[in-house]
Amino acid sequence: MTPEERQNALQSTARMCNNEIKTTLAALPANTNKDSITRPIILRHYEKLKPLGYKLAWLLFAIGVLNGQFKWNR
């Protein structure tokens, strides 16, 4: 797998995870513990990236980039 394909897999998984988190949180009351909801979702999506050699931090970083929290300088 080329580096570009690995990066595309990371970004695609982060996008799917981010969408699932947002839709799940939108359906819940505001005072719900977000960590107990988002953690299983993130870990489930991370299982797809584990065979590619990515660490959990990379998935979290990619989600942060999607949400505008971080900037990805390539």
PDB file of N, CA, C and O in Angstrom:
ATOM      1  N   MET A   1       0.853  -1.170   0.000  1.00  0.00           N
ATOM      2  CA  MET A   1       0.000   0.000   0.000  1.00  0.00           C
ATOM      3  C   MET A   1       0.901   1.236   0.000  1.00  0.00           C
ATOM      4  O   MET A   1       1.831   1.340   0.800  1.00  0.00           O
ATOM      5  N   THR A   2       0.613   2.160  -0.900  1.00  0.00           N
ATOM      6  CA  THR A   2       1.433   3.362  -0.996  1.00  0.00           C
ATOM      7  C   THR A   2       1.106   4.321   0.151  1.00  0.00           C
ATOM      8  O   THR A   2       0.052   4.209   0.777  1.00  0.00           O
ATOM      9  N   PRO A   3       2.011   5.260   0.424  1.00  0.00           N
ATOM     10  CA  PRO A   3       1.730   6.238   1.488  1.00  0.00           C
ATOM     11  C   PRO A   3       0.463   7.057   1.229  1.00  0.00           C
ATOM     12  O   PRO A   3      -0.254   7.413   2.164  1.00  0.00           O
ATOM     13  N   GLU A   4       0.193   7.352  -0.040  1.00  0.00           N
ATOM     14  CA  GLU A   4      -1.014   8.110  -0.371  1.00  0.00           C
ATOM     15  C   GLU A   4      -2.270   7.303  -0.062  1.00  0.00           C
ATOM     16  O   GLU A   4      -3.259   7.850   0.427  1.00  0.00           O
ATOM     17  N   GLU A   5      -2.231   6.011  -0.344  1.00  0.00           N
ATOM     18  CA  GLU A   5      -3.380   5.150  -0.052  1.00  0.00           C
ATOM     19  C   GLU A   5      -3.599   5.024   1.451  1.00  0.00           C
ATOM     20  O   GLU A   5      -4.737   5.000   1.919  1.00  0.00           O
ATOM     21  N   ARG A   6      -2.503   4.942   2.204  1.00  0.00           N
ATOM     22  CA  ARG A   6      -2.618   4.872   3.668  1.00  0.00           C
ATOM     23  C   ARG A   6      -3.229   6.162   4.209  1.00  0.00           C
ATOM     24  O   ARG A   6      -4.092   6.126   5.086  1.00  0.00           O
ATOM     25  N   GLN A   7      -2.777   7.303   3.682  1.00  0.00           N
ATOM     26  CA  GLN A   7      -3.310   8.586   4.135  1.00  0.00           C
ATOM     27  C   GLN A   7      -4.779   8.731   3.747  1.00  0.00           C
ATOM     28  O   GLN A   7      -5.576   9.253   4.526  1.00  0.00           O
ATOM     29  N   ASN A   8      -5.138   8.277   2.561  1.00  0.00           N
ATOM     30  CA  ASN A   8      -6.543   8.317   2.144  1.00  0.00           C
ATOM     31  C   ASN A   8      -7.404   7.447   3.047  1.00  0.00           C
ATOM     32  O   ASN A   8      -8.527   7.820   3.385  1.00  0.00           O
ATOM     33  N   ALA A   9      -6.883   6.290   3.439  1.00  0.00           N
ATOM     34  CA  ALA A   9      -7.622   5.410   4.348  1.00  0.00           C
ATOM     35  C   ALA A   9      -7.815   6.084   5.701  1.00  0.00           C
ATOM     36  O   ALA A   9      -8.888   5.990   6.296  1.00  0.00           O
ATOM     37  N   LEU A  10      -6.783   6.762   6.186  1.00  0.00           N
ATOM     38  CA  LEU A  10      -6.881   7.480   7.460  1.00  0.00           C
ATOM     39  C   LEU A  10      -7.931   8.578   7.379  1.00  0.00           C
ATOM     40  O   LEU A  10      -8.783   8.689   8.260  1.00  0.00           O
ATOM     41  N   GLN A  11      -7.877   9.387   6.331  1.00  0.00           N
ATOM     42  CA  GLN A  11      -8.816  10.494   6.196  1.00  0.00           C
ATOM     43  C   GLN A  11     -10.242   9.994   5.997  1.00  0.00           C
ATOM     44  O   GLN A  11     -11.181  10.578   6.538  1.00  0.00           O
ATOM     45  N   SER A  12     -10.415   8.938   5.240  1.00  0.00           N
ATOM     46  CA  SER A  12     -11.747   8.384   5.017  1.00  0.00           C
ATOM     47  C   SER A  12     -12.332   7.835   6.313  1.00  0.00           C
ATOM     48  O   SER A  12     -13.502   8.067   6.618  1.00  0.00           O
ATOM     49  N   THR A  13     -11.525   7.114   7.066  1.00  0.00           N
ATOM     50  CA  THR A  13     -11.990   6.566   8.339  1.00  0.00           C
ATOM     51  C   THR A  13     -12.299   7.685   9.320  1.00  0.00           C
ATOM     52  O   THR A  13     -13.292   7.617  10.045  1.00  0.00           O
ATOM     53  N   ALA A  14     -11.458   8.713   9.349  1.00  0.00           N
ATOM     54  CA  ALA A  14     -11.701   9.850  10.239  1.00  0.00           C
ATOM     55  C   ALA A  14     -13.000  10.555   9.866  1.00  0.00           C
ATOM     56  O   ALA A  14     -13.750  10.979  10.745  1.00  0.00           O
ATOM     57  N   ARG A  15     -13.269  10.682   8.576  1.00  0.00           N
ATOM     58  CA  ARG A  15     -14.501  11.327   8.115  1.00  0.00           C
ATOM     59  C   ARG A  15     -15.731  10.523   8.539  1.00  0.00           C
ATOM     60  O   ARG A  15     -16.715  11.089   9.016  1.00  0.00           O
ATOM     61  N   MET A  16     -15.671   9.204   8.365  1.00  0.00           N
ATOM     62  CA  MET A  16     -16.795   8.352   8.765  1.00  0.00           C
ATOM     63  C   MET A  16     -17.005   8.400  10.276  1.00  0.00           C
ATOM     64  O   MET A  16     -18.139   8.474  10.749  1.00  0.00           O
ATOM     65  N   CYS A  17     -15.917   8.358  11.022  1.00  0.00           N
ATOM     66  CA  CYS A  17     -15.996   8.402  12.479  1.00  0.00           C
ATOM     67  C   CYS A  17     -16.570   9.735  12.942  1.00  0.00           C
ATOM     68  O   CYS A  17     -17.428   9.773  13.823  1.00  0.00           O
ATOM     69  N   ASN A  18     -16.103  10.817  12.354  1.00  0.00           N
ATOM     70  CA  ASN A  18     -16.572  12.150  12.716  1.00  0.00           C
ATOM     71  C   ASN A  18     -18.067  12.295  12.436  1.00  0.00           C
ATOM     72  O   ASN A  18     -18.803  12.850  13.252  1.00  0.00           O
ATOM     73  N   ASN A  19     -18.513  11.800  11.292  1.00  0.00           N
ATOM     74  CA  ASN A  19     -19.941  11.872  10.956  1.00  0.00           C
ATOM     75  C   ASN A  19     -20.782  11.063  11.934  1.00  0.00           C
ATOM     76  O   ASN A  19     -21.850  11.506  12.356  1.00  0.00           O
ATOM     77  N   GLU A  20     -20.301   9.884  12.291  1.00  0.00           N
ATOM     78  CA  GLU A  20     -21.045   9.050  13.231  1.00  0.00           C
ATOM     79  C   GLU A  20     -21.116   9.705  14.611  1.00  0.00           C
ATOM     80  O   GLU A  20     -22.155   9.662  15.270  1.00  0.00           O
ATOM     81  N   ILE A  21     -20.021  10.305  15.039  1.00  0.00           N
ATOM     82  CA  ILE A  21     -20.006  10.992  16.339  1.00  0.00           C
ATOM     83  C   ILE A  21     -20.989  12.153  16.333  1.00  0.00           C
ATOM     84  O   ILE A  21     -21.762  12.322  17.276  1.00  0.00           O
ATOM     85  N   LYS A  22     -20.962  12.953  15.273  1.00  0.00           N
ATOM     86  CA  LYS A  22     -21.842  14.124  15.208  1.00  0.00           C
ATOM     87  C   LYS A  22     -23.315  13.735  15.183  1.00  0.00           C
ATOM     88  O   LYS A  22     -24.131  14.365  15.855  1.00  0.00           O
ATOM     89  N   THR A  23     -23.663  12.706  14.418  1.00  0.00           N
ATOM     90  CA  THR A  23     -25.069  12.302  14.365  1.00  0.00           C
ATOM     91  C   THR A  23     -25.520  11.694  15.685  1.00  0.00           C
ATOM     92  O   THR A  23     -26.657  11.896  16.111  1.00  0.00           O
ATOM     93  N   THR A  24     -24.632  10.951  16.331  1.00  0.00           N
ATOM     94  CA  THR A  24     -24.979  10.351  17.623  1.00  0.00           C
ATOM     95  C   THR A  24     -25.171  11.425  18.684  1.00  0.00           C
ATOM     96  O   THR A  24     -26.130  11.375  19.453  1.00  0.00           O
ATOM     97  N   LEU A  25     -24.269  12.393  18.730  1.00  0.00           N
ATOM     98  CA  LEU A  25     -24.365  13.444  19.743  1.00  0.00           C
ATOM     99  C   LEU A  25     -25.555  14.372  19.491  1.00  0.00           C
ATOM    100  O   LEU A  25     -26.132  14.911  20.435  1.00  0.00           O
ATOM    101  N   ALA A  26     -25.919  14.559  18.229  1.00  0.00           N
ATOM    102  CA  ALA A  26     -27.057  15.426  17.916  1.00  0.00           C
ATOM    103  C   ALA A  26     -28.368  14.829  18.426  1.00  0.00           C
ATOM    104  O   ALA A  26     -29.313  15.560  18.722  1.00  0.00           O
ATOM    105  N   ALA A  27     -28.421  13.517  18.526  1.00  0.00           N
ATOM    106  CA  ALA A  27     -29.649  12.853  18.961  1.00  0.00           C
ATOM    107  C   ALA A  27     -29.761  12.755  20.481  1.00  0.00           C
ATOM    108  O   ALA A  27     -30.787  12.312  20.997  1.00  0.00           O
ATOM    109  N   LEU A  28     -28.720  13.161  21.197  1.00  0.00           N
ATOM    110  CA  LEU A  28     -28.705  13.032  22.658  1.00  0.00           C
ATOM    111  C   LEU A  28     -28.901  14.383  23.335  1.00  0.00           C
ATOM    112  O   LEU A  28     -28.641  15.419  22.722  1.00  0.00           O
ATOM    113  N   PRO A  29     -29.354  14.393  24.583  1.00  0.00           N
ATOM    114  CA  PRO A  29     -29.458  15.652  25.324  1.00  0.00           C
ATOM    115  C   PRO A  29     -28.075  16.276  25.543  1.00  0.00           C
ATOM    116  O   PRO A  29     -27.058  15.583  25.516  1.00  0.00           O
ATOM    117  N   ALA A  30     -28.056  17.575  25.757  1.00  0.00           N
ATOM    118  CA  ALA A  30     -26.795  18.310  25.869  1.00  0.00           C
ATOM    119  C   ALA A  30     -25.986  17.915  27.098  1.00  0.00           C
ATOM    120  O   ALA A  30     -24.759  18.009  27.075  1.00  0.00           O
ATOM    121  N   ASN A  31     -26.637  17.477  28.164  1.00  0.00           N
ATOM    122  CA  ASN A  31     -25.904  17.185  29.392  1.00  0.00           C
ATOM    123  C   ASN A  31     -25.392  15.746  29.462  1.00  0.00           C
ATOM    124  O   ASN A  31     -24.967  15.305  30.530  1.00  0.00           O
ATOM    125  N   THR A  32     -25.420  15.017  28.370  1.00  0.00           N
ATOM    126  CA  THR A  32     -24.943  13.636  28.328  1.00  0.00           C
ATOM    127  C   THR A  32     -23.416  13.613  28.379  1.00  0.00           C
ATOM    128  O   THR A  32     -22.759  14.490  27.819  1.00  0.00           O
ATOM    129  N   ASN A  33     -22.860  12.612  29.047  1.00  0.00           N
ATOM    130  CA  ASN A  33     -21.407  12.441  29.100  1.00  0.00           C
ATOM    131  C   ASN A  33     -20.905  12.045  27.710  1.00  0.00           C
ATOM    132  O   ASN A  33     -21.136  10.926  27.254  1.00  0.00           O
ATOM    133  N   LYS A  34     -20.225  12.962  27.051  1.00  0.00           N
ATOM    134  CA  LYS A  34     -19.804  12.746  25.671  1.00  0.00           C
ATOM    135  C   LYS A  34     -18.701  11.695  25.552  1.00  0.00           C
ATOM    136  O   LYS A  34     -18.628  10.983  24.550  1.00  0.00           O
ATOM    137  N   ASP A  35     -17.849  11.597  26.564  1.00  0.00           N
ATOM    138  CA  ASP A  35     -16.754  10.636  26.498  1.00  0.00           C
ATOM    139  C   ASP A  35     -17.268   9.201  26.458  1.00  0.00           C
ATOM    140  O   ASP A  35     -16.726   8.367  25.734  1.00  0.00           O
ATOM    141  N   SER A  36     -18.295   8.916  27.219  1.00  0.00           N
ATOM    142  CA  SER A  36     -18.824   7.548  27.234  1.00  0.00           C
ATOM    143  C   SER A  36     -19.515   7.193  25.918  1.00  0.00           C
ATOM    144  O   SER A  36     -19.693   6.013  25.613  1.00  0.00           O
ATOM    145  N   ILE A  37     -19.900   8.188  25.147  1.00  0.00           N
ATOM    146  CA  ILE A  37     -20.544   7.960  23.850  1.00  0.00           C
ATOM    147  C   ILE A  37     -19.499   7.880  22.735  1.00  0.00           C
ATOM    148  O   ILE A  37     -19.558   6.984  21.894  1.00  0.00           O
ATOM    149  N   THR A  38     -18.547   8.808  22.726  1.00  0.00           N
ATOM    150  CA  THR A  38     -17.609   8.903  21.611  1.00  0.00           C
ATOM    151  C   THR A  38     -16.488   7.873  21.666  1.00  0.00           C
ATOM    152  O   THR A  38     -16.011   7.423  20.625  1.00  0.00           O
ATOM    153  N   ARG A  39     -16.067   7.499  22.860  1.00  0.00           N
ATOM    154  CA  ARG A  39     -14.938   6.569  22.981  1.00  0.00           C
ATOM    155  C   ARG A  39     -15.180   5.238  22.260  1.00  0.00           C
ATOM    156  O   ARG A  39     -14.306   4.802  21.511  1.00  0.00           O
ATOM    157  N   PRO A  40     -16.323   4.574  22.450  1.00  0.00           N
ATOM    158  CA  PRO A  40     -16.538   3.311  21.715  1.00  0.00           C
ATOM    159  C   PRO A  40     -16.592   3.503  20.197  1.00  0.00           C
ATOM    160  O   PRO A  40     -16.157   2.630  19.446  1.00  0.00           O
ATOM    161  N   ILE A  41     -17.118   4.631  19.751  1.00  0.00           N
ATOM    162  CA  ILE A  41     -17.186   4.901  18.310  1.00  0.00           C
ATOM    163  C   ILE A  41     -15.779   5.047  17.746  1.00  0.00           C
ATOM    164  O   ILE A  41     -15.452   4.462  16.714  1.00  0.00           O
ATOM    165  N   ILE A  42     -14.950   5.829  18.426  1.00  0.00           N
ATOM    166  CA  ILE A  42     -13.577   6.051  17.966  1.00  0.00           C
ATOM    167  C   ILE A  42     -12.797   4.743  17.963  1.00  0.00           C
ATOM    168  O   ILE A  42     -12.083   4.449  17.005  1.00  0.00           O
ATOM    169  N   LEU A  43     -12.926   3.964  19.018  1.00  0.00           N
ATOM    170  CA  LEU A  43     -12.187   2.699  19.092  1.00  0.00           C
ATOM    171  C   LEU A  43     -12.648   1.712  18.020  1.00  0.00           C
ATOM    172  O   LEU A  43     -11.841   0.944  17.498  1.00  0.00           O
ATOM    173  N   ARG A  44     -13.930   1.728  17.694  1.00  0.00           N
ATOM    174  CA  ARG A  44     -14.443   0.841  16.644  1.00  0.00           C
ATOM    175  C   ARG A  44     -13.844   1.213  15.287  1.00  0.00           C
ATOM    176  O   ARG A  44     -13.460   0.337  14.512  1.00  0.00           O
ATOM    177  N   HIS A  45     -13.765   2.509  15.008  1.00  0.00           N
ATOM    178  CA  HIS A  45     -13.187   2.941  13.735  1.00  0.00           C
ATOM    179  C   HIS A  45     -11.669   2.756  13.719  1.00  0.00           C
ATOM    180  O   HIS A  45     -11.082   2.530  12.662  1.00  0.00           O
ATOM    181  N   TYR A  46     -11.037   2.852  14.887  1.00  0.00           N
ATOM    182  CA  TYR A  46      -9.591   2.660  14.960  1.00  0.00           C
ATOM    183  C   TYR A  46      -9.199   1.233  14.590  1.00  0.00           C
ATOM    184  O   TYR A  46      -8.112   1.010  14.057  1.00  0.00           O
ATOM    185  N   GLU A  47     -10.065   0.274  14.864  1.00  0.00           N
ATOM    186  CA  GLU A  47      -9.763  -1.117  14.528  1.00  0.00           C
ATOM    187  C   GLU A  47      -9.522  -1.295  13.027  1.00  0.00           C
ATOM    188  O   GLU A  47      -8.811  -2.214  12.621  1.00  0.00           O
ATOM    189  N   LYS A  48     -10.108  -0.422  12.202  1.00  0.00           N
ATOM    190  CA  LYS A  48      -9.887  -0.488  10.754  1.00  0.00           C
ATOM    191  C   LYS A  48      -8.485  -0.008  10.387  1.00  0.00           C
ATOM    192  O   LYS A  48      -7.914  -0.460   9.395  1.00  0.00           O
ATOM    193  N   LEU A  49      -7.928   0.911  11.189  1.00  0.00           N
ATOM    194  CA  LEU A  49      -6.624   1.496  10.882  1.00  0.00           C
ATOM    195  C   LEU A  49      -5.467   0.749  11.527  1.00  0.00           C
ATOM    196  O   LEU A  49      -4.321   0.889  11.099  1.00  0.00           O
ATOM    197  N   LYS A  50      -5.752  -0.024  12.529  1.00  0.00           N
ATOM    198  CA  LYS A  50      -4.700  -0.738  13.261  1.00  0.00           C
ATOM    199  C   LYS A  50      -3.837  -1.607  12.343  1.00  0.00           C
ATOM    200  O   LYS A  50      -2.615  -1.587  12.487  1.00  0.00           O
ATOM    201  N   PRO A  51      -4.416  -2.374  11.400  1.00  0.00           N
ATOM    202  CA  PRO A  51      -3.572  -3.199  10.515  1.00  0.00           C
ATOM    203  C   PRO A  51      -2.663  -2.377   9.598  1.00  0.00           C
ATOM    204  O   PRO A  51      -1.675  -2.899   9.081  1.00  0.00           O
ATOM    205  N   LEU A  52      -2.985  -1.107   9.396  1.00  0.00           N
ATOM    206  CA  LEU A  52      -2.160  -0.254   8.538  1.00  0.00           C
ATOM    207  C   LEU A  52      -0.985   0.354   9.292  1.00  0.00           C
ATOM    208  O   LEU A  52      -0.153   1.037   8.693  1.00  0.00           O
ATOM    209  N   GLY A  53      -0.907   0.115  10.592  1.00  0.00           N
ATOM    210  CA  GLY A  53       0.216   0.617  11.379  1.00  0.00           C
ATOM    211  C   GLY A  53      -0.011   1.976  12.002  1.00  0.00           C
ATOM    212  O   GLY A  53       0.928   2.570  12.531  1.00  0.00           O
ATOM    213  N   TYR A  54      -1.230   2.484  11.955  1.00  0.00           N
ATOM    214  CA  TYR A  54      -1.523   3.784  12.562  1.00  0.00           C
ATOM    215  C   TYR A  54      -1.760   3.639  14.059  1.00  0.00           C
ATOM    216  O   TYR A  54      -2.294   2.633  14.526  1.00  0.00           O
ATOM    217  N   LYS A  55      -1.356   4.653  14.792  1.00  0.00           N
ATOM    218  CA  LYS A  55      -1.647   4.739  16.221  1.00  0.00           C
ATOM    219  C   LYS A  55      -2.983   5.465  16.385  1.00  0.00           C
ATOM    220  O   LYS A  55      -3.444   6.156  15.476  1.00  0.00           O
ATOM    221  N   LEU A  56      -3.588   5.298  17.546  1.00  0.00           N
ATOM    222  CA  LEU A  56      -4.868   5.945  17.836  1.00  0.00           C
ATOM    223  C   LEU A  56      -4.751   7.464  17.732  1.00  0.00           C
ATOM    224  O   LEU A  56      -5.696   8.137  17.322  1.00  0.00           O
ATOM    225  N   ALA A  57      -3.599   7.994  18.102  1.00  0.00           N
ATOM    226  CA  ALA A  57      -3.391   9.442  18.058  1.00  0.00           C
ATOM    227  C   ALA A  57      -3.554   9.997  16.642  1.00  0.00           C
ATOM    228  O   ALA A  57      -4.014  11.126  16.471  1.00  0.00           O
ATOM    229  N   TRP A  58      -3.182   9.219  15.632  1.00  0.00           N
ATOM    230  CA  TRP A  58      -3.332   9.688  14.253  1.00  0.00           C
ATOM    231  C   TRP A  58      -4.800   9.845  13.874  1.00  0.00           C
ATOM    232  O   TRP A  58      -5.167  10.794  13.180  1.00  0.00           O
ATOM    233  N   LEU A  59      -5.632   8.925  14.324  1.00  0.00           N
ATOM    234  CA  LEU A  59      -7.069   9.045  14.051  1.00  0.00           C
ATOM    235  C   LEU A  59      -7.633  10.267  14.761  1.00  0.00           C
ATOM    236  O   LEU A  59      -8.403  11.028  14.175  1.00  0.00           O
ATOM    237  N   LEU A  60      -7.254  10.456  16.011  1.00  0.00           N
ATOM    238  CA  LEU A  60      -7.734  11.619  16.759  1.00  0.00           C
ATOM    239  C   LEU A  60      -7.261  12.915  16.113  1.00  0.00           C
ATOM    240  O   LEU A  60      -8.015  13.886  16.043  1.00  0.00           O
ATOM    241  N   PHE A  61      -6.017  12.938  15.641  1.00  0.00           N
ATOM    242  CA  PHE A  61      -5.485  14.116  14.963  1.00  0.00           C
ATOM    243  C   PHE A  61      -6.253  14.393  13.670  1.00  0.00           C
ATOM    244  O   PHE A  61      -6.597  15.540  13.388  1.00  0.00           O
ATOM    245  N   ALA A  62      -6.522  13.347  12.886  1.00  0.00           N
ATOM    246  CA  ALA A  62      -7.243  13.523  11.619  1.00  0.00           C
ATOM    247  C   ALA A  62      -8.658  14.041  11.862  1.00  0.00           C
ATOM    248  O   ALA A  62      -9.161  14.851  11.084  1.00  0.00           O
ATOM    249  N   ILE A  63      -9.303  13.583  12.930  1.00  0.00           N
ATOM    250  CA  ILE A  63     -10.630  14.098  13.278  1.00  0.00           C
ATOM    251  C   ILE A  63     -10.521  15.565  13.684  1.00  0.00           C
ATOM    252  O   ILE A  63     -11.380  16.373  13.332  1.00  0.00           O
ATOM    253  N   GLY A  64      -9.477  15.907  14.418  1.00  0.00           N
ATOM    254  CA  GLY A  64      -9.252  17.300  14.801  1.00  0.00           C
ATOM    255  C   GLY A  64      -9.020  18.198  13.598  1.00  0.00           C
ATOM    256  O   GLY A  64      -9.465  19.345  13.584  1.00  0.00           O
ATOM    257  N   VAL A  65      -8.330  17.687  12.593  1.00  0.00           N
ATOM    258  CA  VAL A  65      -8.119  18.453  11.362  1.00  0.00           C
ATOM    259  C   VAL A  65      -9.454  18.696  10.666  1.00  0.00           C
ATOM    260  O   VAL A  65      -9.714  19.802  10.193  1.00  0.00           O
ATOM    261  N   LEU A  66     -10.296  17.677  10.602  1.00  0.00           N
ATOM    262  CA  LEU A  66     -11.615  17.825   9.974  1.00  0.00           C
ATOM    263  C   LEU A  66     -12.457  18.883  10.678  1.00  0.00           C
ATOM    264  O   LEU A  66     -13.213  19.613  10.036  1.00  0.00           O
ATOM    265  N   ASN A  67     -12.322  18.962  11.999  1.00  0.00           N
ATOM    266  CA  ASN A  67     -13.114  19.909  12.780  1.00  0.00           C
ATOM    267  C   ASN A  67     -12.454  21.276  12.916  1.00  0.00           C
ATOM    268  O   ASN A  67     -12.994  22.158  13.584  1.00  0.00           O
ATOM    269  N   GLY A  68     -11.296  21.464  12.293  1.00  0.00           N
ATOM    270  CA  GLY A  68     -10.631  22.755  12.318  1.00  0.00           C
ATOM    271  C   GLY A  68      -9.825  23.028  13.574  1.00  0.00           C
ATOM    272  O   GLY A  68      -9.430  24.170  13.808  1.00  0.00           O
ATOM    273  N   GLN A  69      -9.573  22.022  14.381  1.00  0.00           N
ATOM    274  CA  GLN A  69      -8.798  22.203  15.606  1.00  0.00           C
ATOM    275  C   GLN A  69      -7.301  22.199  15.330  1.00  0.00           C
ATOM    276  O   GLN A  69      -6.534  22.849  16.039  1.00  0.00           O
ATOM    277  N   PHE A  70      -6.888  21.471  14.307  1.00  0.00           N
ATOM    278  CA  PHE A  70      -5.481  21.359  13.937  1.00  0.00           C
ATOM    279  C   PHE A  70      -5.336  21.657  12.459  1.00  0.00           C
ATOM    280  O   PHE A  70      -6.307  21.610  11.704  1.00  0.00           O
ATOM    281  N   LYS A  71      -4.105  21.967  12.051  1.00  0.00           N
ATOM    282  CA  LYS A  71      -3.808  22.210  10.650  1.00  0.00           C
ATOM    283  C   LYS A  71      -2.813  21.157  10.192  1.00  0.00           C
ATOM    284  O   LYS A  71      -1.826  20.894  10.879  1.00  0.00           O
ATOM    285  N   TRP A  72      -3.063  20.556   9.043  1.00  0.00           N
ATOM    286  CA  TRP A  72      -2.223  19.490   8.520  1.00  0.00           C
ATOM    287  C   TRP A  72      -1.281  20.094   7.487  1.00  0.00           C
ATOM    288  O   TRP A  72      -1.693  20.374   6.361  1.00  0.00           O
ATOM    289  N   ASN A  73      -0.020  20.297   7.862  1.00  0.00           N
ATOM    290  CA  ASN A  73       0.985  20.812   6.931  1.00  0.00           C
ATOM    291  C   ASN A  73       1.694  19.640   6.283  1.00  0.00           C
ATOM    292  O   ASN A  73       2.412  18.892   6.947  1.00  0.00           O
ATOM    293  N   ARG A  74       1.492  19.487   5.001  1.00  0.00           N
ATOM    294  CA  ARG A  74       2.110  18.349   4.293  1.00  0.00           C
ATOM    295  C   ARG A  74       3.337  18.779   3.575  1.00  0.00           C
ATOM    296  O   ARG A  74       3.991  17.963   2.925  1.00  0.00           O
TER     297      ARG A  74
END
